[in-house]
Amino acid sequence: PDKILGHEFSGIVVDSGETDIAEGARVTCDPNTWCGACSQCQRGRVNLCPNNLATGIHRDGGFAEFCVFPASKAVVLPNEMNPLHGAFCEPLACTLHGMDIGAAREGETVLVIGGGVIGLMAVQLAKLAGAEVLLLTRSPEKQALGLNIGADYAVGAESEVRKIWPEGADLVVECAGVSATVTLSHKLARSGGRVVILGVISQGEQVPIEPFDMLFREIQMHFSFLNPFTHDRAAQMIADGTINVSPLVSRIISLEEAALAISSPPPNGEVRTIVVPKHA
């Protein structure tokens, strides 16, 4: 409660200490600092480290005037990159981990549930894998955006998904973080298909699923957490334009406007609001 929030951000280095990062460099921050010594870290599952120190939770984050974090967690961004786009590196890193788990392959069908920033990045990653992609979101604005960034189809209801793919999808990626869509996810996977849950549901909330259906259709259900070893790759994919984040910037506001924006319902179709301090 005494820390300043903000884990999706980029900034300009004002003091790099005894490192090889130049002052004035623009960097993005991998917010998770694993201990490297626990059993999870030792077996390579760093995202499950119980001693993780997260920027924006355990130390002041991107909404602070100055943010201090280990140099090893800074990824230098090219000067020619739009500085607003650095804030997308962290969510893309998390999306990459989930899509790595799902392992979409060329020729497969991929259903992405949820038209937020994670879902729209998942659409692009699935297309890069050579899959046919369907975006399921109730927002007409996000349906249109999904089609614009590469989705083959974009619909607003389960029935519409079944009309397009009667047998279901090879891979279902749940990005909405809503109990109803988590429950729906395995039902929209084809027999022998896979489900990856990327959306975050509130702690303690329970979701009904049908194990009999998953058993007899041999549905694999996976969960994805944080961004192990993917932040550098995310930064590179945004920097070189492999992932297009420009359409995901819905509006730009000042730091003074941030509190109201965070506490208010988002406008229809909003994907991501970027906060820019006046002196940036």
C-alpha positions in Angstrom: 0.0 0.0 0.0 3.0 2.4 0.4 4.3 1.7 -3.1 3.5 3.6 -6.3 1.8 1.4 -8.9 2.8 0.9 -12.5 4.4 -2.2 -14.1 3.8 -1.5 -17.8 6.0 1.5 -18.7 9.1 2.8 -20.3 11.2 5.7 -19.3 14.5 7.6 -19.7 17.5 6.7 -17.6 18.8 9.6 -15.5 21.3 7.6 -13.4 22.6 4.2 -14.4 25.2 3.8 -11.7 28.0 1.4 -12.5 26.4 -0.2 -15.6 26.9 0.0 -19.3 23.5 1.6 -19.8 23.9 5.2 -21.0 22.2 8.0 -19.3 19.5 9.3 -21.5 18.7 5.9 -22.9 15.1 4.9 -23.2 14.3 1.6 -21.5 11.5 -0.7 -20.8 11.3 -2.5 -17.5 10.8 -6.2 -16.9 9.1 -5.7 -13.6 9.8 -9.2 -12.1 13.0 -9.8 -10.2 13.4 -13.5 -9.4 15.7 -14.6 -6.5 17.6 -17.2 -8.6 18.1 -19.4 -5.5 14.8 -21.0 -4.7 13.8 -24.4 -6.1 11.5 -22.9 -8.7 14.3 -20.6 -10.0 16.7 -23.5 -10.0 14.5 -25.5 -12.3 13.9 -22.6 -14.6 10.4 -21.8 -13.5 11.3 -18.3 -12.5 7.8 -16.9 -12.9 6.8 -19.1 -9.9 9.5 -17.7 -7.6 8.0 -17.1 -4.1 10.6 -14.4 -3.5 9.8 -12.4 -6.6 10.2 -8.6 -6.2 7.9 -6.8 -8.6 8.3 -3.2 -9.7 5.0 -1.5 -9.2 4.1 -3.7 -6.2 7.2 -4.2 -4.0 9.0 -1.1 -5.3 7.8 2.1 -6.8 6.6 1.7 -10.4 5.9 3.7 -13.5 3.5 6.2 -12.0 6.3 7.5 -9.8 8.4 10.5 -10.9 11.5 8.3 -10.6 11.6 4.5 -10.6 14.6 2.5 -9.3 15.0 -1.1 -10.4 17.9 -3.5 -11.2 19.8 -2.7 -14.4 19.5 -6.3 -15.4 15.8 -5.7 -15.7 16.2 -2.8 -18.1 15.8 -3.4 -21.9 17.2 -0.6 -24.0 14.8 0.5 -26.7 16.0 2.0 -30.1 15.9 5.8 -30.3 13.7 5.7 -33.4 11.0 3.7 -31.6 7.8 5.6 -30.6 8.3 6.1 -26.8 4.7 5.3 -26.2 5.1 1.8 -27.5 7.6 0.8 -24.7 4.7 0.5 -22.3 3.4 -2.5 -24.4 6.5 -4.6 -23.8 5.3 -6.1 -20.5 1.8 -7.2 -21.6 3.3 -8.6 -24.9 5.9 -10.5 -22.8 3.1 -12.1 -20.8 1.1 -12.9 -24.0 4.2 -14.5 -25.5 4.5 -16.8 -22.6 0.9 -17.9 -22.9 1.2 -18.4 -26.7 4.4 -20.3 -26.2 2.4 -22.7 -24.0 -0.4 -23.0 -26.5 2.1 -23.6 -29.3 -0.2 -22.6 -32.2 0.9 -24.2 -35.5 0.5 -23.4 -39.2 -2.9 -24.5 -40.4 -4.5 -24.7 -37.0 -7.5 -22.7 -35.9 -7.1 -20.4 -32.9 -9.9 -18.8 -31.0 -9.0 -15.7 -28.9 -11.6 -14.8 -26.3 -11.4 -11.1 -25.2 -10.6 -8.0 -27.2 -8.4 -6.2 -24.7 -4.7 -5.5 -25.2 -3.7 -9.1 -24.4 -6.3 -10.6 -26.7 -5.4 -8.3 -29.6 -1.7 -9.2 -29.2 -2.6 -12.9 -29.1 -4.4 -12.5 -32.4 -1.3 -11.1 -34.0 0.9 -13.9 -32.5 -1.4 -16.6 -33.7 -1.4 -15.1 -37.2 2.4 -15.1 -37.1 2.3 -18.8 -36.4 0.3 -19.4 -39.6 -3.0 -20.1 -37.9 -6.6 -19.1 -38.9 -7.7 -16.8 -36.1 -11.2 -15.9 -34.8 -11.6 -13.1 -32.2 -14.6 -13.4 -29.8 -15.6 -10.1 -28.2 -18.9 -8.4 -27.6 -17.5 -5.0 -28.5 -18.2 -4.1 -32.2 -15.3 -1.6 -32.0 -12.9 -4.3 -30.9 -14.2 -6.7 -33.5 -13.4 -4.2 -36.2 -9.9 -3.6 -34.7 -9.3 -7.3 -34.5 -10.0 -7.7 -38.2 -7.8 -4.7 -38.9 -4.8 -6.2 -37.2 -5.1 -9.7 -38.8 -8.0 -11.8 -37.4 -9.8 -13.8 -40.1 -13.1 -13.5 -38.2 -14.4 -11.4 -35.4 -17.8 -12.2 -33.7 -19.7 -11.4 -30.6 -21.4 -14.7 -29.5 -20.7 -18.4 -28.9 -23.3 -19.3 -31.5 -21.4 -17.3 -34.2 -18.2 -19.2 -33.3 -19.9 -22.5 -33.8 -21.3 -21.5 -37.2 -17.8 -20.8 -38.4 -16.0 -23.7 -36.7 -18.7 -26.4 -35.9 -16.0 -28.7 -34.4 -14.4 -26.0 -32.3 -10.9 -24.6 -32.4 -7.5 -26.4 -32.1 -6.4 -23.8 -29.6 -8.6 -21.5 -27.4 -6.8 -18.6 -25.7 -8.9 -17.0 -22.9 -7.8 -13.4 -22.5 -10.9 -11.8 -20.9 -10.4 -12.9 -17.3 -14.2 -13.4 -16.8 -15.6 -16.5 -15.2 -18.2 -17.0 -17.9 -15.5 -17.0 -20.7 -13.2 -19.3 -18.7 -16.2 -21.8 -18.4 -16.9 -21.4 -22.1 -13.3 -21.9 -23.2 -13.0 -25.7 -23.1 -16.5 -26.0 -24.7 -15.3 -24.2 -27.8 -12.1 -26.3 -28.2 -12.3 -29.2 -30.7 -11.8 -32.8 -29.5 -8.1 -33.1 -28.8 -7.7 -29.4 -28.6 -5.9 -27.1 -26.1 -7.0 -24.2 -23.9 -4.7 -21.5 -22.4 -6.0 -19.3 -19.7 -4.3 -15.9 -19.9 -7.0 -13.8 -18.3 -6.8 -13.0 -14.6 -9.8 -13.7 -12.4 -10.1 -12.3 -8.9 -8.5 -14.4 -6.2 -11.0 -16.7 -4.5 -13.5 -16.7 -7.4 -14.5 -20.2 -8.6 -15.4 -21.2 -12.1 -17.6 -24.3 -13.1 -16.1 -26.6 -15.7 -17.2 -30.0 -17.0 -14.5 -32.5 -16.4 -16.4 -35.3 -18.1 -16.4 -33.3 -21.4 -12.8 -32.5 -21.1 -11.9 -36.1 -20.3 -13.8 -37.7 -23.1 -12.7 -35.2 -25.7 -9.2 -35.1 -24.2 -9.0 -31.3 -23.9 -5.7 -30.0 -22.5 -6.2 -27.0 -20.2 -3.2 -24.8 -19.4 -2.6 -21.6 -17.3 -0.1 -18.9 -18.1 1.5 -16.7 -15.4 3.8 -13.7 -15.9 6.6 -13.4 -18.4 9.6 -15.8 -17.9 12.4 -15.0 -20.3 10.1 -13.2 -22.8 10.6 -9.5 -22.1 13.6 -9.0 -24.4 11.8 -10.8 -27.2 8.7 -8.7 -26.7 10.7 -5.5 -26.9 12.4 -6.6 -30.1 9.1 -7.6 -31.7 7.6 -4.2 -31.0 10.7 -2.3 -32.0 10.9 -4.0 -35.4 7.2 -3.8 -36.1 6.5 -7.5 -36.0 3.7 -6.7 -33.5 1.7 -3.6 -34.3 0.8 -1.8 -31.2 -0.1 1.6 -32.7 -3.8 0.7 -33.1 -4.0 -0.4 -29.5 -3.4 3.2 -28.2 -6.9 4.4 -27.6 -6.0 7.7 -25.9 -3.2 9.6 -24.3 -3.7 11.4 -20.9 -1.6 13.3 -18.4 -0.5 11.9 -15.1 -3.0 14.3 -13.4 -5.8 12.6 -15.3 -4.7 9.1 -14.5 -6.6 8.6 -11.2 -9.9 9.5 -12.7 -9.3 7.3 -15.8 -8.3 4.3 -13.7 -11.3 4.6 -11.3 -13.9 5.2 -14.1 -15.4 2.7 -16.6 -13.5 2.8 -19.9 -15.1 4.3 -23.0 -16.6 1.8 -25.4 -14.0 0.2 -27.5 -11.0 1.4 -25.4 -8.0 -0.9 -25.5 -5.2 1.0 -23.8 -4.8 4.5 -22.3 -1.3 5.7 -22.1 -0.3 8.1 -19.3 2.4 10.6 -20.3 3.8 13.1 -17.7 3.8 16.7 -18.9 7.6 16.9 -18.8 8.2 13.7 -20.8 
